[in-house]
Amino acid sequence: MLTIAVTGANGYIGRHVTSALCDMGAHVYAMDISPEGGDPRAEWICGNVFDASFDPTQAFEELPDACLHLAWRNGFDHNASSHMGDLSGHYAFLDKMTNAGVRRIAAMGTMHEVGYWEGAITEDTPCNPLSLYGVSKDALRRALLIKANREGFSVQWLRGFYIYGDDLQSQSIFGKLLRAAQAGQKTFPFTTGKNKYDFTQVDEVARMIAATVMQDEVTGIINCCSGKPVSLAEEVEGFIRKNGLDIQLEYGAFPDRPYDSPGVWGDPTKINKILSMGH
């Protein structure tokens, strides 16, 4: 049985990943500052990854086979100052884990590391992030890979794309739409909706992440994605229909953001290989 330590285990993505790992038979050390309501099959550790007194050799009965680092603040606010302020704390935590002897680190990345790009994002696509969120994730990945190359542990960098689902918990456009409809709004201000993205449900992303961490053959940058570009308008109109929402999109109320590509999606080659292993 693999032992996996998961940070941010009760967060938006983390709660789904924790359950998926338990379903796959892992022994999960689930770490979160707020473990209430988390999957009872996991062994919960209440704590903050930025706590200077955290000691991996004391926190776990047995050292985990892998650490899956999902903890991150303000992921939906791409220019929150916390992204840069927290960066050294994320690195210090992972530094402690590898210094204690954990030989595999998996960490959540984002398409926003890449910045403006048109077409498929592969693991070799150059990164030029245009938000503080993208800059901080890009920096953490680079620092982690430098340390890994020097010390010989393996890294799985799990790059997320347009994640939705569990929408009342999220700050995505889908969550905002649900809350607007519940509040009785009949119209919802929107962009042109023409931009195409790689949309993936959070429970499906969680299955991809869990399957990745349950194997050690495929490493490096792994796009957790569908590989299929769909326009924002098509995805959101479908969401409105599926959920029976009495609300109309007000197209053109907001300008398209200058750093959003007309079409960007992930290359799913590696994640498809992992999923075909049958976890």
N, C-alpha and C positions, 0 to 999 in steps of 0.2 A: 504494500500500500504506500503510495506517495504521500508525503507530508508537505502541504503547501501553506505558507503564511501569506495572507491576503490583507493588504492595507486598504482603508476606505471600504471595508467589507459590507458596510450597511448604507453605502451611498447609492446614487442613482443607478450606476452600472454595477457596483460591487455587490448589492444584494442579489442580483440575478446571477452573477458569476459564482458567488458563494454557494448558492443552491445547485447550480450546474455542476460544480466540482464535487459536491456531496453526492449528487446523482451518479457521478462517474466513479465513485468509490474512494475519493481522496480523503485523507485526514486533514481537515482545514483548521488552521489557527486563524480566526477571523478577528482582525484588529480594526477598531473604530473608536472615535471619541464618544459615540452614542450607539451602543449595541442593542438597545431595546427593540424588540420585535424582529430580530434577526433569526435566520434559520437555526433551529435548536440542534440540528445535527452537527453544527460546527462548534469548535471550542473557542469561545469568545474571550478576547482580551480587550479590556477598556483602557485606551491610552492614546496619546498624541505622538505621531511619528517625529514631531519636532522637539519632543521632550529631551533635553540634554542628558537626563539621567537614564534614558532607556538603554538597557543592556541586553542584547539578544541572548547571551549565554545564561541570563537569569530569567528571561521572559518565557522561554519555551522549555518544556520537559525534554524534548529531543529537537536537535537543530533541523529546521525544515530542509527538504530536498531543493525547494525553490521558493523564492519570494516574489509574489505578484504585487507590484506597487500601483495601486489604483487611486490612492488618496490624492486629492487635489481640490483646492478651493476655487470657487467662482469660475467654473469651466465655461459657463454660458456668457460671462462678461469678459470679452476678449481683451479689453484694455484695462482691466482692474490692476491696480498697483501691486496687489498681493502676489501676482504671478512672478514678478521679479524679486519681491521681498522674500518670498518663500523658497526661491531656487536653491540657495545654499543649504537650507534645511532638508530639502528632498535629497540632495547629493550626500549630505552628512549621514542621513539615515541609511541609504544604500551602501555607503562606505562602511558603516558599522556592520551591516549584515554580511558583506563579503569578507571583511576582516575577521568576523567570527567564524567563517568557514562555509557560508552558503555559496554553492558553486554555480547556481543559475539564478539570474535576475530577469524577470519579465516585468515590463513597465508599459503603461498606457501612453501612447503617442497620439498625434492628430494630423490630419491633412493640412492644418494651418501652419505646420512647420515648413511646408513647401512654399507658401505664399501664392502669388498669382501664377497659375498654370492652366494651360488649355490642353485637354486630352487626358490620357491615362497616367496616373501616378504609379511609378514602379519604385522598387527599393533603391534604384540608382538616380532617380529624379533629383536634380539639385535643389537645395533649400535656400529660400530667401524670404523668411517670414516677415509679415507686414502687420502683426499685432503683438502685444506683450505676451499673450498666451502662446502664440506660435514661437516667439523668440525664446521663451523660457523652456518650453518642451524641447526645442531644437538644441538648446544649450545643454540640457540634462542628458539628452541622447548622446551628444558628442563627448561629454565628460565621462559618461558611463562606458562608452566604447573605448576611450583612451585607457581607462583603468582596467577594463577587461582584457585589452590587448597586452597590457603590461603584466597582468597577474594571472591570466589564464582561465577565468571563469567565463561562462557563456551568457549571452544576452538575447532575449526575445523582445523586440520593440514592437508593440501592438498598435499599429496606426489606425485610429478610428476615422470615420468619414461623417456622413450626416445621420446621426443616431436619433431615433425617436421611439415612441412607445412608452407605456407607464406614464402617460402624458401629464396627468395632474401633478406629478412629482417634478416635472421638468420645466425649464425656462425656455424651451424651444418654441417655435411658432405654433406647433401643434398643441402644446400646453396652454399657450396664450389664447388660441382659438377656443379651446374647450372652456376656459374660464370666462371668456367674453360671451360665449353662447349661454353659459349658466347664469350670467349676470343680466341676460335679456337683450344684449346688443344684437341688432339686426344687420349691421354692416361691420366689416373688419378692414381697416386700412392695410394695403398690400403694395408690393412692388409690381413690376410688370409680370413677374413670375416666369420669365423666359429662361432664366439660368437653369442649367441641368446639373444635378448632383447625384451622388451615390448614396441612396437611402437604405438604411438597414434598421430593422426593429431591434430594440435593446435586448430582448431575450435571445435573439439570433446572434447578436454581437457577443453576448455572454457565453453562448455555446461555442462560438469560435475561440474566444479567449480561453475558456476552460479546456477545450480540446488541445490548444496550443501548449498550455502549461503541463498537460498530462503526458507530453512527449518531449524528447530532447533531441530528436533527429533534425528538425527544421528550426533554425535559429536566424538571428539577424532581424532586419526590418520585415515585418509581416503585416500586410494590409488586411484588416478585418472589414471586409466590404462585400458588396454583391457583384461589382464589376459592370453594373448596368446603369448608364446615365438616364435619369428621368427628370423632366422639367419640374420646377418647384410648383408651378400652377397645376400641373397634372396630379402631382402627389397630394397637394393640399385639397384640391376639388374632390379627389377620391376619398380623402380623410373625412371631409364634410358629409359626403354621401354615406360612407360606411357607418358613421356615428349618428346619422340622422339629425344633423345640426341645422337649425333654422337661422342661418346667417349667410350673408353674401359677401364675397370678396370685393373690396373697393380698389380695383386695379389702378396703379399709377399714383396712389396717394403718397407713397414713399419712393424716392429715387433708388435705382439699383446701386449697391455700394460699389465704388470704383475698384475695390480690390477683389470683387467676386468675378470669377471667370464665367464666360458664357457656357462652358461645359467642362466639368472635371469629375473624374471617377478613379477608382482604385483598380490596379491589376491584381486579380484574385488568385493567381497561379499558386502561390505558396499556401494560402489558406485552404484552397480546394484540395491540395495534396494532403494537408493535415486532416481535413474532414474525411477524406477517403480512407484514412487509417482506421476509422470505425470506432472512435471513442464515444 
